[in-house]
Amino acid sequence: MWVALVFLTLSIGRSQSLQYDMAEFNHYYRDGKLCFNQVVLYNWSHEHKRWHVEAWWLIEDEYNLREMPSKVGGRWVMQHDGWVIYAKRYRETWTTVDPERENKAIYEEKYRVGLPPR
């Protein structure tokens, strides 16, 4: 019991957190078939009155699907690459367009905050 408590405390202590306005779990389909799953993180632009993609990653296996957000204390929380990521909003979508690529047309990739390197 003590070992588990110490491990959990050390894990939380090493984790760093990031904040975004919205997290999206997107299932992208082409010709009626699932091509990939991805997480897309957005911040709201008050100046442009629209969502801007700031970071994204592919969900490549079953293990990563278990890392999807859960609501804790009014915020959505998930973990990825050692980061604890908080989002004010969360949505799950099934699309035939890639929202990350579509957003790139209005908000260039060079302006994205992205995920800091670990």
MOPAC internal coordinates of N, CA, C and O (Angstrom, degrees):
PM7 1SCF
backbone

  N    0.0000 0     0.00 0     0.00 0    0    0    0
  C    1.4527 1     0.00 0     0.00 0    1    0    0
  C    1.5262 1   110.68 1     0.00 0    2    1    0
  O    1.2310 1   120.11 1   132.22 1    3    2    1
  N    1.3347 1   117.39 1   -47.78 1    3    2    1
  C    1.4602 1   120.71 1  -179.71 1    5    3    2
  C    1.5175 1   111.34 1   -64.69 1    6    5    3
  O    1.2310 1   120.56 1   143.30 1    7    6    5
  N    1.3221 1   116.54 1   -36.70 1    7    6    5
  C    1.4676 1   120.35 1  -179.70 1    9    7    6
  C    1.5277 1   109.42 1   -63.09 1   10    9    7
  O    1.2310 1   119.91 1   135.48 1   11   10    9
  N    1.3284 1   117.77 1   -44.52 1   11   10    9
  C    1.4649 1   121.46 1   179.24 1   13   11   10
  C    1.5177 1   111.10 1   -62.90 1   14   13   11
  O    1.2310 1   120.27 1   139.39 1   15   14   13
  N    1.3329 1   117.10 1   -40.61 1   15   14   13
  C    1.4561 1   121.20 1   179.95 1   17   15   14
  C    1.5260 1   111.13 1   -65.47 1   18   17   15
  O    1.2310 1   120.37 1   136.97 1   19   18   17
  N    1.3291 1   116.91 1   -43.03 1   19   18   17
  C    1.4645 1   120.76 1   178.49 1   21   19   18
  C    1.5178 1   110.37 1   -64.68 1   22   21   19
  O    1.2310 1   119.82 1   136.84 1   23   22   21
  N    1.3470 1   117.95 1   -43.16 1   23   22   21
  C    1.4610 1   121.35 1   179.32 1   25   23   22
  C    1.5195 1   110.93 1   -61.18 1   26   25   23
  O    1.2310 1   120.12 1   134.76 1   27   26   25
  N    1.3379 1   117.38 1   -45.24 1   27   26   25
  C    1.4632 1   121.37 1   179.56 1   29   27   26
  C    1.5257 1   110.49 1   -61.77 1   30   29   27
  O    1.2310 1   120.31 1   136.80 1   31   30   29
  N    1.3169 1   117.01 1   -43.20 1   31   30   29
  C    1.4636 1   121.14 1   178.98 1   33   31   30
  C    1.5188 1   111.15 1   -61.95 1   34   33   31
  O    1.2310 1   120.00 1   135.58 1   35   34   33
  N    1.3286 1   117.60 1   -44.42 1   35   34   33
  C    1.4669 1   121.07 1   179.32 1   37   35   34
  C    1.5175 1   111.28 1   -65.75 1   38   37   35
  O    1.2310 1   119.93 1   140.43 1   39   38   37
  N    1.3483 1   117.75 1   -39.57 1   39   38   37
  C    1.4684 1   121.43 1   179.34 1   41   39   38
  C    1.5199 1   111.02 1   -62.73 1   42   41   39
  O    1.2310 1   120.59 1   134.96 1   43   42   41
  N    1.3346 1   116.47 1   -45.04 1   43   42   41
  C    1.4648 1   119.81 1  -179.92 1   45   43   42
  C    1.5216 1   109.77 1   -65.72 1   46   45   43
  O    1.2310 1   120.30 1   140.64 1   47   46   45
  N    1.3216 1   117.04 1   -39.36 1   47   46   45
  C    1.4526 1   121.02 1  -179.75 1   49   47   46
  C    1.5193 1   113.21 1   -62.98 1   50   49   47
  O    1.2310 1   120.11 1   147.92 1   51   50   49
  N    1.3327 1   117.40 1   -32.08 1   51   50   49
  C    1.4600 1   120.95 1  -179.41 1   53   51   50
  C    1.5210 1   112.41 1   -83.94 1   54   53   51
  O    1.2310 1   119.96 1   160.17 1   55   54   53
  N    1.3176 1   117.69 1   -19.83 1   55   54   53
  C    1.4621 1   121.00 1  -178.25 1   57   55   54
  C    1.5200 1   110.35 1   -74.76 1   58   57   55
  O    1.2310 1   121.21 1   -39.86 1   59   58   57
  N    1.3012 1   115.28 1   140.14 1   59   58   57
  C    1.4548 1   120.53 1   173.66 1   61   59   58
  C    1.5156 1   107.12 1  -111.41 1   62   61   59
  O    1.2310 1   120.47 1   -27.13 1   63   62   61
  N    1.3234 1   116.71 1   152.87 1   63   62   61
  C    1.4547 1   118.95 1  -175.08 1   65   63   62
  C    1.5218 1   111.94 1  -113.02 1   66   65   63
  O    1.2310 1   121.99 1   -26.56 1   67   66   65
  N    1.3246 1   113.79 1   153.44 1   67   66   65
  C    1.4604 1   123.16 1   177.25 1   69   67   66
  C    1.5188 1   107.38 1  -130.89 1   70   69   67
  O    1.2310 1   120.25 1   -29.67 1   71   70   69
  N    1.3225 1   117.13 1   150.33 1   71   70   69
  C    1.4598 1   122.16 1  -178.38 1   73   71   70
  C    1.5259 1   109.61 1  -123.60 1   74   73   71
  O    1.2310 1   120.95 1   -48.98 1   75   74   73
  N    1.3340 1   115.79 1   131.02 1   75   74   73
  C    1.4616 1   122.13 1   174.55 1   77   75   74
  C    1.5240 1   107.76 1  -131.84 1   78   77   75
  O    1.2310 1   120.77 1   -18.16 1   79   78   77
  N    1.3120 1   116.14 1   161.84 1   79   78   77
  C    1.4630 1   119.64 1  -179.17 1   81   79   78
  C    1.5249 1   112.75 1   -78.54 1   82   81   79
  O    1.2310 1   120.10 1   148.01 1   83   82   81
  N    1.3654 1   117.41 1   -31.99 1   83   82   81
  C    1.4630 1   119.51 1  -179.54 1   85   83   82
  C    1.5195 1   110.31 1  -151.56 1   86   85   83
  O    1.2310 1   121.55 1   -37.51 1   87   86   85
  N    1.3335 1   114.64 1   142.49 1   87   86   85
  C    1.4580 1   122.20 1   172.67 1   89   87   86
  C    1.5257 1   107.24 1  -115.31 1   90   89   87
  O    1.2310 1   121.05 1   -43.14 1   91   90   89
  N    1.3132 1   115.60 1   136.86 1   91   90   89
  C    1.4681 1   121.11 1   179.01 1   93   91   90
  C    1.5231 1   108.69 1  -123.99 1   94   93   91
  O    1.2310 1   120.79 1   -49.53 1   95   94   93
  N    1.3226 1   116.10 1   130.47 1   95   94   93
  C    1.4583 1   121.55 1   171.31 1   97   95   94
  C    1.5202 1   105.52 1  -101.12 1   98   97   95
  O    1.2310 1   120.49 1   -71.86 1   99   98   97
  N    1.3236 1   116.66 1   108.14 1   99   98   97
  C    1.4613 1   122.54 1  -172.53 1  101   99   98
  C    1.5264 1   111.06 1  -108.75 1  102  101   99
  O    1.2310 1   121.57 1   -46.01 1  103  102  101
  N    1.3424 1   114.61 1   133.99 1  103  102  101
  C    1.4655 1   122.48 1   173.52 1  105  103  102
  C    1.5289 1   105.27 1  -109.29 1  106  105  103
  O    1.2310 1   120.47 1   -67.42 1  107  106  105
  N    1.3165 1   116.70 1   112.58 1  107  106  105
  C    1.4729 1   120.92 1  -176.23 1  109  107  106
  C    1.5243 1   109.77 1   -98.12 1  110  109  107
  O    1.2310 1   120.89 1   -54.79 1  111  110  109
  N    1.3295 1   115.90 1   125.21 1  111  110  109
  C    1.4606 1   122.88 1  -178.81 1  113  111  110
  C    1.5232 1   110.80 1  -115.00 1  114  113  111
  O    1.2310 1   121.13 1   -37.27 1  115  114  113
  N    1.3284 1   115.44 1   142.73 1  115  114  113
  C    1.4667 1   121.18 1   172.91 1  117  115  114
  C    1.5234 1   107.01 1  -134.22 1  118  117  115
  O    1.2310 1   120.76 1   -48.25 1  119  118  117
  N    1.3125 1   116.16 1   131.75 1  119  118  117
  C    1.4680 1   122.27 1  -178.60 1  121  119  118
  C    1.5291 1   111.78 1    52.53 1  122  121  119
  O    1.2310 1   120.89 1  -141.43 1  123  122  121
  N    1.3403 1   115.90 1    38.57 1  123  122  121
  C    1.4489 1   121.25 1   176.39 1  125  123  122
  C    1.5228 1   115.31 1    77.84 1  126  125  123
  O    1.2310 1   120.06 1  -177.22 1  127  126  125
  N    1.3351 1   117.50 1     2.78 1  127  126  125
  C    1.4654 1   120.84 1  -179.17 1  129  127  126
  C    1.5246 1   110.53 1  -117.36 1  130  129  127
  O    1.2310 1   120.98 1   -38.15 1  131  130  129
  N    1.3353 1   115.73 1   141.85 1  131  130  129
  C    1.4628 1   121.07 1   177.94 1  133  131  130
  C    1.5270 1   109.20 1   -66.61 1  134  133  131
  O    1.2310 1   120.73 1   -55.36 1  135  134  133
  N    1.3391 1   116.21 1   124.64 1  135  134  133
  C    1.4691 1   121.32 1   177.39 1  137  135  134
  C    1.5194 1   110.84 1   -95.21 1  138  137  135
  O    1.2310 1   120.53 1   134.18 1  139  138  137
  N    1.3304 1   116.58 1   -45.82 1  139  138  137
  C    1.4620 1   119.95 1   178.72 1  141  139  138
  C    1.5168 1   110.37 1  -165.19 1  142  141  139
  O    1.2310 1   121.61 1   -16.84 1  143  142  141
  N    1.3361 1   114.53 1   163.16 1  143  142  141
  C    1.4583 1   123.75 1   172.04 1  145  143  142
  C    1.5167 1   107.01 1  -113.55 1  146  145  143
  O    1.2310 1   120.46 1   -35.13 1  147  146  145
  N    1.3229 1   116.73 1   144.87 1  147  146  145
  C    1.4586 1   120.31 1  -179.96 1  149  147  146
  C    1.5216 1   110.40 1  -149.08 1  150  149  147
  O    1.2310 1   121.70 1   -22.77 1  151  150  149
  N    1.3197 1   114.36 1   157.23 1  151  150  149
  C    1.4529 1   121.30 1   170.81 1  153  151  150
  C    1.5180 1   106.26 1  -107.16 1  154  153  151
  O    1.2310 1   120.52 1   -49.42 1  155  154  153
  N    1.3249 1   116.61 1   130.58 1  155  154  153
  C    1.4610 1   122.50 1   179.15 1  157  155  154
  C    1.5305 1   107.16 1  -121.81 1  158  157  155
  O    1.2310 1   120.71 1   -51.84 1  159  158  157
  N    1.3304 1   116.24 1   128.16 1  159  158  157
  C    1.4671 1   121.90 1  -179.97 1  161  159  158
  C    1.5223 1   109.48 1  -107.73 1  162  161  159
  O    1.2310 1   120.95 1   -47.92 1  163  162  161
  N    1.3237 1   115.79 1   132.08 1  163  162  161
  C    1.4568 1   122.29 1  -175.49 1  165  163  162
  C    1.5221 1   111.24 1  -122.66 1  166  165  163
  O    1.2310 1   121.24 1   -26.46 1  167  166  165
  N    1.3206 1   115.24 1   153.54 1  167  166  165
  C    1.4605 1   122.72 1   163.54 1  169  167  166
  C    1.5213 1   107.36 1  -122.80 1  170  169  167
  O    1.2310 1   121.14 1   -33.40 1  171  170  169
  N    1.3100 1   115.42 1   146.60 1  171  170  169
  C    1.4639 1   121.44 1   178.99 1  173  171  170
  C    1.5221 1   108.85 1   -82.30 1  174  173  171
  O    1.2310 1   120.69 1   -48.66 1  175  174  173
  N    1.3368 1   116.29 1   131.34 1  175  174  173
  C    1.4590 1   121.27 1   175.34 1  177  175  174
  C    1.5234 1   108.10 1   -95.16 1  178  177  175
  O    1.2310 1   120.48 1   -69.15 1  179  178  177
  N    1.3314 1   116.69 1   110.85 1  179  178  177
  C    1.4632 1   120.33 1   177.97 1  181  179  178
  C    1.5247 1   110.11 1   -68.55 1  182  181  179
  O    1.2310 1   120.75 1   146.91 1  183  182  181
  N    1.3162 1   116.17 1   -33.09 1  183  182  181
  C    1.4605 1   120.84 1   179.77 1  185  183  182
  C    1.5288 1   111.96 1   -66.14 1  186  185  183
  O    1.2310 1   120.28 1   135.06 1  187  186  185
  N    1.3375 1   117.07 1   -44.94 1  187  186  185
  C    1.4687 1   121.32 1  -176.11 1  189  187  186
  C    1.5255 1   113.27 1   -98.12 1  190  189  187
  O    1.2310 1   120.33 1   172.42 1  191  190  189
  N    1.3371 1   116.98 1    -7.58 1  191  190  189
  C    1.4769 1   122.35 1   178.89 1  193  191  190
  C    1.5281 1   111.71 1    57.51 1  194  193  191
  O    1.2310 1   121.25 1  -131.62 1  195  194  193
  N    1.3586 1   115.22 1    48.38 1  195  194  193
  C    1.4651 1   119.98 1   178.64 1  197  195  194
  C    1.5330 1   109.31 1  -158.84 1  198  197  195
  O    1.2310 1   121.60 1   -13.54 1  199  198  197
  N    1.3211 1   114.54 1   166.46 1  199  198  197
  C    1.4628 1   121.57 1   178.13 1  201  199  198
  C    1.5229 1   109.88 1   -82.94 1  202  201  199
  O    1.2310 1   121.03 1   -42.21 1  203  202  201
  N    1.3339 1   115.63 1   137.79 1  203  202  201
  C    1.4614 1   121.70 1   175.21 1  205  203  202
  C    1.5256 1   108.51 1  -118.34 1  206  205  203
  O    1.2310 1   120.84 1   -52.51 1  207  206  205
  N    1.3333 1   116.01 1   127.49 1  207  206  205
  C    1.4625 1   119.96 1   174.85 1  209  207  206
  C    1.5228 1   108.21 1   -67.93 1  210  209  207
  O    1.2310 1   120.73 1   -50.12 1  211  210  209
  N    1.3179 1   116.21 1   129.88 1  211  210  209
  C    1.4685 1   120.99 1   178.72 1  213  211  210
  C    1.5271 1   111.80 1  -109.70 1  214  213  211
  O    1.2310 1   120.16 1   150.49 1  215  214  213
  N    1.3327 1   117.29 1   -29.51 1  215  214  213
  C    1.4611 1   121.42 1  -179.46 1  217  215  214
  C    1.5250 1   108.74 1  -161.09 1  218  217  215
  O    1.2310 1   120.82 1   -21.07 1  219  218  217
  N    1.3167 1   116.04 1   158.93 1  219  218  217
  C    1.4633 1   120.66 1   176.58 1  221  219  218
  C    1.5238 1   109.07 1  -160.33 1  222  221  219
  O    1.2310 1   121.01 1   -19.27 1  223  222  221
  N    1.3370 1   115.68 1   160.73 1  223  222  221
  C    1.4581 1   121.28 1   172.35 1  225  223  222
  C    1.5134 1   109.38 1  -154.69 1  226  225  223
  O    1.2310 1   121.32 1   -25.69 1  227  226  225
  N    1.3265 1   115.08 1   154.31 1  227  226  225
  C    1.4542 1   121.32 1   178.16 1  229  227  226
  C    1.5209 1   110.03 1   -82.03 1  230  229  227
  O    1.2310 1   121.22 1   -34.88 1  231  230  229
  N    1.3215 1   115.27 1   145.12 1  231  230  229
  C    1.4604 1   122.16 1   172.04 1  233  231  230
  C    1.5225 1   104.91 1   -96.79 1  234  233  231
  O    1.2310 1   120.87 1   -70.50 1  235  234  233
  N    1.3145 1   115.94 1   109.50 1  235  234  233
  C    1.4553 1   119.40 1  -170.18 1  237  235  234
  C    1.5178 1   115.58 1   -99.86 1  238  237  235
  O    1.2310 1   119.49 1   164.25 1  239  238  237
  N    1.3214 1   118.58 1   -15.75 1  239  238  237
  C    1.4576 1   118.83 1  -178.87 1  241  239  238
  C    1.5208 1   111.21 1  -151.78 1  242  241  239
  O    1.2310 1   121.62 1    -6.38 1  243  242  241
  N    1.3132 1   114.50 1   173.62 1  243  242  241
  C    1.4586 1   122.33 1  -177.50 1  245  243  242
  C    1.5291 1   112.22 1   -58.23 1  246  245  243
  O    1.2310 1   120.11 1   143.52 1  247  246  245
  N    1.3343 1   117.40 1   -36.48 1  247  246  245
  C    1.4656 1   120.78 1  -179.13 1  249  247  246
  C    1.5245 1   110.55 1   -60.04 1  250  249  247
  O    1.2310 1   120.26 1   135.82 1  251  250  249
  N    1.3175 1   117.11 1   -44.18 1  251  250  249
  C    1.4593 1   120.40 1  -178.92 1  253  251  250
  C    1.5175 1   112.37 1   -64.91 1  254  253  251
  O    1.2310 1   119.93 1   151.78 1  255  254  253
  N    1.3218 1   117.73 1   -28.22 1  255  254  253
  C    1.4637 1   120.09 1   178.27 1  257  255  254
  C    1.5245 1   110.54 1   -63.86 1  258  257  255
  O    1.2310 1   119.76 1   151.27 1  259  258  257
  N    1.3242 1   118.06 1   -28.73 1  259  258  257
  C    1.4635 1   121.05 1   178.51 1  261  259  258
  C    1.5208 1   111.72 1   -74.63 1  262  261  259
  O    1.2310 1   119.98 1   169.95 1  263  262  261
  N    1.3235 1   117.65 1   -10.05 1  263  262  261
  C    1.4580 1   121.43 1  -179.94 1  265  263  262
  C    1.5321 1   112.09 1   -89.70 1  266  265  263
  O    1.2310 1   120.04 1  -172.97 1  267  266  265
  N    1.3128 1   117.53 1     7.03 1  267  266  265
  C    1.4533 1   120.04 1  -178.48 1  269  267  266
  C    1.5216 1   110.11 1   -64.17 1  270  269  267
  O    1.2310 1   120.90 1   -23.94 1  271  270  269
  N    1.3295 1   115.88 1   156.06 1  271  270  269
  C    1.4660 1   120.36 1  -171.82 1  273  271  270
  C    1.5222 1   114.82 1   -64.06 1  274  273  271
  O    1.2310 1   122.17 1   -27.14 1  275  274  273
  N    1.3034 1   113.44 1   152.86 1  275  274  273
  C    1.4527 1   121.21 1   169.78 1  277  275  274
  C    1.5189 1   106.40 1  -129.95 1  278  277  275
  O    1.2310 1   121.28 1   -27.39 1  279  278  277
  N    1.3173 1   115.16 1   152.61 1  279  278  277
  C    1.4593 1   119.07 1  -176.70 1  281  279  278
  C    1.5192 1   109.68 1   -87.69 1  282  281  279
  O    1.2310 1   121.34 1   -55.70 1  283  282  281
  N    1.3278 1   115.05 1   124.30 1  283  282  281
  C    1.4612 1   121.86 1  -179.49 1  285  283  282
  C    1.5271 1   107.79 1  -133.94 1  286  285  283
  O    1.2310 1   120.53 1   -61.08 1  287  286  285
  N    1.3133 1   116.58 1   118.92 1  287  286  285
  C    1.4560 1   120.74 1   176.56 1  289  287  286
  C    1.5141 1   114.62 1    57.58 1  290  289  287
  O    1.2310 1   120.12 1  -142.72 1  291  290  289
  N    1.3197 1   117.38 1    37.28 1  291  290  289
  C    1.4630 1   120.62 1   176.83 1  293  291  290
  C    1.5174 1   114.83 1    85.20 1  294  293  291
  O    1.2310 1   120.08 1   177.85 1  295  294  293
  N    1.3456 1   117.46 1    -2.15 1  295  294  293
  C    1.4731 1   120.49 1   177.02 1  297  295  294
  C    1.5252 1   109.20 1  -124.85 1  298  297  295
  O    1.2310 1   121.18 1   -25.51 1  299  298  297
  N    1.3166 1   115.34 1   154.49 1  299  298  297
  C    1.4534 1   121.41 1   175.18 1  301  299  298
  C    1.5183 1   108.15 1   -87.80 1  302  301  299
  O    1.2310 1   120.86 1   -45.65 1  303  302  301
  N    1.3184 1   115.96 1   134.35 1  303  302  301
  C    1.4600 1   121.35 1  -175.77 1  305  303  302
  C    1.5247 1   109.48 1  -126.32 1  306  305  303
  O    1.2310 1   120.73 1   -43.91 1  307  306  305
  N    1.3386 1   116.20 1   136.09 1  307  306  305
  C    1.4644 1   121.75 1   174.69 1  309  307  306
  C    1.5200 1   108.17 1  -147.39 1  310  309  307
  O    1.2310 1   120.87 1   -13.54 1  311  310  309
  N    1.3126 1   115.94 1   166.46 1  311  310  309
  C    1.4569 1   121.02 1   176.62 1  313  311  310
  C    1.5144 1   109.62 1  -122.83 1  314  313  311
  O    1.2310 1   121.20 1   -35.29 1  315  314  313
  N    1.3269 1   115.31 1   144.71 1  315  314  313
  C    1.4628 1   120.66 1   176.43 1  317  315  314
  C    1.5227 1   108.49 1  -157.20 1  318  317  315
  O    1.2310 1   120.68 1   -52.46 1  319  318  317
  N    1.3137 1   116.31 1   127.54 1  319  318  317
  C    1.4704 1   122.63 1   177.60 1  321  319  318
  C    1.5266 1   113.31 1    49.98 1  322  321  319
  O    1.2310 1   120.12 1  -140.25 1  323  322  321
  N    1.3159 1   117.37 1    39.75 1  323  322  321
  C    1.4606 1   120.92 1   178.64 1  325  323  322
  C    1.5141 1   114.79 1    84.29 1  326  325  323
  O    1.2310 1   119.94 1   177.01 1  327  326  325
  N    1.3174 1   117.71 1    -2.99 1  327  326  325
  C    1.4621 1   121.69 1   177.74 1  329  327  326
  C    1.5164 1   109.40 1   -95.30 1  330  329  327
  O    1.2310 1   120.58 1   -36.69 1  331  330  329
  N    1.3116 1   116.49 1   143.31 1  331  330  329
  C    1.4589 1   122.27 1   167.54 1  333  331  330
  C    1.5221 1   104.77 1   -99.38 1  334  333  331
  O    1.2310 1   120.93 1   -59.43 1  335  334  333
  N    1.3234 1   115.82 1   120.57 1  335  334  333
  C    1.4642 1   121.23 1  -173.97 1  337  335  334
  C    1.5205 1   108.94 1  -111.84 1  338  337  335
  O    1.2310 1   121.10 1   -52.03 1  339  338  337
  N    1.3337 1   115.50 1   127.97 1  339  338  337
  C    1.4544 1   122.54 1   178.38 1  341  339  338
  C    1.5251 1   109.07 1  -109.68 1  342  341  339
  O    1.2310 1   120.82 1   -39.52 1  343  342  341
  N    1.3136 1   116.04 1   140.48 1  343  342  341
  C    1.4622 1   121.19 1   175.84 1  345  343  342
  C    1.5262 1   109.28 1  -137.03 1  346  345  343
  O    1.2310 1   121.18 1   -38.99 1  347  346  345
  N    1.3178 1   115.34 1   141.01 1  347  346  345
  C    1.4667 1   120.13 1   178.88 1  349  347  346
  C    1.5263 1   111.47 1   -72.37 1  350  349  347
  O    1.2310 1   121.14 1   148.58 1  351  350  349
  N    1.3353 1   115.42 1   -31.42 1  351  350  349
  C    1.4686 1   121.36 1  -178.38 1  353  351  350
  C    1.5210 1   109.10 1  -130.69 1  354  353  351
  O    1.2310 1   121.80 1   -20.23 1  355  354  353
  N    1.3461 1   114.16 1   159.77 1  355  354  353
  C    1.4666 1   120.25 1   177.44 1  357  355  354
  C    1.5216 1   107.73 1  -145.90 1  358  357  355
  O    1.2310 1   121.28 1   -38.10 1  359  358  357
  N    1.3293 1   115.15 1   141.90 1  359  358  357
  C    1.4641 1   119.40 1   173.13 1  361  359  358
  C    1.5195 1   108.72 1  -145.60 1  362  361  359
  O    1.2310 1   121.43 1   -29.15 1  363  362  361
  N    1.3229 1   114.87 1   150.85 1  363  362  361
  C    1.4597 1   121.45 1   174.92 1  365  363  362
  C    1.5226 1   106.32 1  -116.53 1  366  365  363
  O    1.2310 1   120.69 1   -50.23 1  367  366  365
  N    1.3411 1   116.29 1   129.77 1  367  366  365
  C    1.4629 1   120.42 1  -175.25 1  369  367  366
  C    1.5261 1   111.12 1  -129.69 1  370  369  367
  O    1.2310 1   121.44 1   -26.56 1  371  370  369
  N    1.3366 1   114.84 1   153.44 1  371  370  369
  C    1.4538 1   123.82 1   174.50 1  373  371  370
  C    1.5206 1   105.20 1  -124.20 1  374  373  371
  O    1.2310 1   120.18 1   -67.89 1  375  374  373
  N    1.3302 1   117.26 1   112.11 1  375  374  373
  C    1.4624 1   119.85 1  -171.29 1  377  375  374
  C    1.5208 1   112.19 1  -130.66 1  378  377  375
  O    1.2310 1   121.80 1   -16.53 1  379  378  377
  N    1.3366 1   114.17 1   163.47 1  379  378  377
  C    1.4676 1   121.29 1   172.61 1  381  379  378
  C    1.5272 1   110.41 1  -109.55 1  382  381  379
  O    1.2310 1   120.68 1  -173.85 1  383  382  381
  N    1.3238 1   116.30 1     6.15 1  383  382  381
  C    1.4678 1   122.49 1   171.41 1  385  383  382
  C    1.5275 1   106.89 1  -126.14 1  386  385  383
  O    1.2310 1   120.79 1   -32.62 1  387  386  385
  N    1.3130 1   116.10 1   147.38 1  387  386  385
  C    1.4623 1   120.75 1   179.54 1  389  387  386
  C    1.5244 1   107.93 1   -84.12 1  390  389  387
  O    1.2310 1   119.45 1   -67.76 1  391  390  389
  N    1.3433 1   118.65 1   112.24 1  391  390  389
  C    1.4647 1   119.93 1  -176.04 1  393  391  390
  C    1.5303 1   113.26 1   -62.64 1  394  393  391
  O    1.2310 1   120.02 1   148.94 1  395  394  393
  N    1.3213 1   117.57 1   -31.06 1  395  394  393
  C    1.4638 1   120.28 1   178.97 1  397  395  394
  C    1.5245 1   110.46 1   -66.74 1  398  397  395
  O    1.2310 1   120.48 1   133.60 1  399  398  397
  N    1.3300 1   116.69 1   -46.40 1  399  398  397
  C    1.4743 1   120.24 1   179.39 1  401  399  398
  C    1.5283 1   111.50 1   -68.03 1  402  401  399
  O    1.2310 1   120.68 1   140.94 1  403  402  401
  N    1.3154 1   116.30 1   -39.06 1  403  402  401
  C    1.4577 1   120.48 1   179.25 1  405  403  402
  C    1.5325 1   110.57 1   -62.55 1  406  405  403
  O    1.2310 1   120.65 1   139.23 1  407  406  405
  N    1.3281 1   116.35 1   -40.77 1  407  406  405
  C    1.4601 1   121.34 1   179.88 1  409  407  406
  C    1.5233 1   111.63 1   -68.17 1  410  409  407
  O    1.2310 1   120.69 1   149.94 1  411  410  409
  N    1.3343 1   116.28 1   -30.06 1  411  410  409
  C    1.4605 1   121.49 1  -179.72 1  413  411  410
  C    1.5341 1   111.47 1   -59.54 1  414  413  411
  O    1.2310 1   120.29 1   153.09 1  415  414  413
  N    1.3367 1   117.04 1   -26.91 1  415  414  413
  C    1.4643 1   121.56 1   179.87 1  417  415  414
  C    1.5346 1   111.86 1   -69.85 1  418  417  415
  O    1.2310 1   119.90 1   155.20 1  419  418  417
  N    1.3413 1   117.80 1   -24.80 1  419  418  417
  C    1.4669 1   120.21 1  -179.26 1  421  419  418
  C    1.5262 1   113.15 1  -109.50 1  422  421  419
  O    1.2310 1   120.73 1   165.26 1  423  422  421
  N    1.3434 1   116.22 1   -14.74 1  423  422  421
  C    1.4669 1   120.81 1  -178.66 1  425  423  422
  C    1.5230 1   107.18 1  -141.94 1  426  425  423
  O    1.2310 1   120.92 1   -79.50 1  427  426  425
  N    1.3096 1   115.84 1   100.50 1  427  426  425
  C    1.4594 1   120.92 1  -172.67 1  429  427  426
  C    1.5273 1   112.34 1   -59.34 1  430  429  427
  O    1.2310 1   121.43 1   -34.49 1  431  430  429
  N    1.3087 1   114.87 1   145.51 1  431  430  429
  C    1.4559 1   122.23 1  -177.12 1  433  431  430
  C    1.5332 1   112.47 1   -58.36 1  434  433  431
  O    1.2310 1   120.15 1   148.47 1  435  434  433
  N    1.3154 1   117.32 1   -31.53 1  435  434  433
  C    1.4717 1   119.89 1  -178.08 1  437  435  434
  C    1.5305 1   112.78 1   -65.45 1  438  437  435
  O    1.2310 1   120.04 1   162.47 1  439  438  437
  N    1.3434 1   117.54 1   -17.53 1  439  438  437
  C    1.4679 1   120.98 1   179.23 1  441  439  438
  C    1.5241 1   113.11 1   -92.47 1  442  441  439
  O    1.2310 1   119.81 1   172.29 1  443  442  441
  N    1.3163 1   117.97 1    -7.71 1  443  442  441
  C    1.4556 1   121.82 1  -176.77 1  445  443  442
  C    1.5258 1   111.58 1   -69.11 1  446  445  443
  O    1.2310 1   121.41 1   -38.25 1  447  446  445
  N    1.3110 1   114.91 1   141.75 1  447  446  445
  C    1.4518 1   121.37 1   176.55 1  449  447  446
  C    1.5280 1   110.24 1   -68.99 1  450  449  447
  O    1.2310 1   120.25 1   136.03 1  451  450  449
  N    1.3150 1   117.12 1   -43.97 1  451  450  449
  C    1.4548 1   122.38 1  -179.24 1  453  451  450
  C    1.5181 1   112.48 1    69.39 1  454  453  451
  O    1.2310 1   121.38 1     4.31 1  455  454  453
  N    1.3259 1   114.97 1  -175.69 1  455  454  453
  C    1.4586 1   122.01 1   175.27 1  457  455  454
  C    1.5189 1   107.55 1   -97.48 1  458  457  455
  O    1.2310 1   119.95 1   -50.89 1  459  458  457
  N    1.3083 1   117.70 1   129.11 1  459  458  457
  C    1.4706 1   118.97 1   178.43 1  461  459  458
  C    1.5333 1   110.14 1   -61.39 1  462  461  459
  O    1.2310 1   119.70 1   -30.99 1  463  462  461
  N    1.3046 1   118.18 1   149.01 1  463  462  461
  C    1.4745 1   120.20 1   178.38 1  465  463  462
  C    1.5236 1   111.02 1   -66.15 1  466  465  463
  O    1.2310 1   120.74 1   -30.92 1  467  466  465
  N    1.3172 1   116.20 1   149.08 1  467  466  465
  C    1.4753 1   122.07 1   178.33 1  469  467  466
  C    1.4840 1   109.50 1   -99.65 1  470  469  467
  O    1.2310 1   120.10 1   180.00 1  471  470  469

